């Protein structure tokens, strides 16, 4: 929800006032899907572990239970692939929306004649990139 993040930028005409810039975009849906699926996968794996260890005789006697477990696991694997792809796309959109050159282009202060705006350092996105790889 980048639209909730304000940036204060100086007003070149009046140094005491600052103007507020809001980012554009809501990329929360892919992240929420990714996290929700991770939580459900964890809960399912804990339930399956209890089933395997505590109710092993029920699991081996019932022929439909292993097949159902297999089908649910395949569904989780498919949705995990979809969630990782969605989060990867969402992350690339967040990177594009927060790129320093894009932020400078959105600031009206930096568009005036004779004004030079410098972005400074590029934000580190290493941990976010790792979250997509997992």
N, C-alpha and C positions, 0 to 999 in steps of 0.2 A: 504494500500500500504506500507507494512512494508519494502520492498526493498529500499525505499527512506530514511529510517531512519539510519543514520550512528552512530556507537558507536566507540569512541576512546578508544583503549586499549594500555597499555604501552608495549614497546618493552624492554624485559629484558636485551638484549645485549647492547643496547645503550639507556640510560635513557632519552636523550633529544628528541628522536624520538618516535612517537606513530603510531601505525598501526590502520587502520580503518576496522571495521567489519560491514557488512551490514546484516540486518535480511533477512530471506527468507519468501516470501509469499505475496499474494495479496488477501486480504479478504474484499475488498471494495464493491464488487457486492451485497452481502447480506445486508450490511448497507445502500447502496444507494437504494436498492429495498424497504427496510423498511421505510426509510425517504420519498421516493417518494410516496409510498402508503399512508403514513400519511398525506402528503400535499394534495394529491388528495381527501382523505377522508374528510379533513377539508373543502376543497373547495366545495365538493358535499354537505356536511351537511349545509354549508352556503346557497347554492343555494336552497336546499330543504326547509330550514327555510324561505327563501324569498317566495318560492312557497306556503308554508303552510299559512303564515301570510298575504301576499299581494294579492295572487290570490286564496283565499280559495274557492270562488264560481267555478272557473275553475277546481279546484282539485275535488270538490264534484260532479260536473256535468259530467265530463269525466270519463268513467268507465275504460279506459285503463291506465290512468295516475297513479292511486294508484297501479295497478298491476305492471306497469313498475318500479315505485318507490320501490316496494317490491323486485323485481328481482335484481335491481341494488344494493340494500342494502344487499341482500343475497350474491351477488358476492363480494362486498366489505368485508363482514364478512369472506368469504372463503379466499380471498387473504390476509386479515389481519392475519389469522391463518397461512397461508403459509409463509408470511413475518416474522412473529414472530419466526417460526421454523427455517427459513433460518438465521435470525439474531442470534438466539441461537447457531446454529452450527458454524456460523462465529465467534461468540464471543469465543466459546470453542477452535476454531482453533487459534485465536489470543492469548488466554491464553497459549496454548501449545507452540506456537512459541516464546513467551516472558517469559516463565518460566525461572527463574534464573539458574536452573541446566542445562537447554538446552542451554542457552547463554554461560555458562562456558564451556560446552562440545564443543561448536563451536569455542572457542578461542584457537588458537594454542599455545599461551603463557602458558596457564594453563595445557597443556599436557606434558610439559617438566618434567624431573626428578627433584625432590626436590622442586617443585613449588606448593604452596598451594594457591588456589583461594577460596575466600569466597564471596558468593552472597550478603550478607548483608540482608536487609529486603525484604520481599515479597511485590510486588506492590498491592495496594488496588484496588479491582475490584468491590466493592459494588454497585457503581452507574451504572456500566455497567450491572451488574446482574439485577438490578431493571429495566433497560430499556427493558430487555427481558420479564420480568413479565408483564409489562404494556401491 
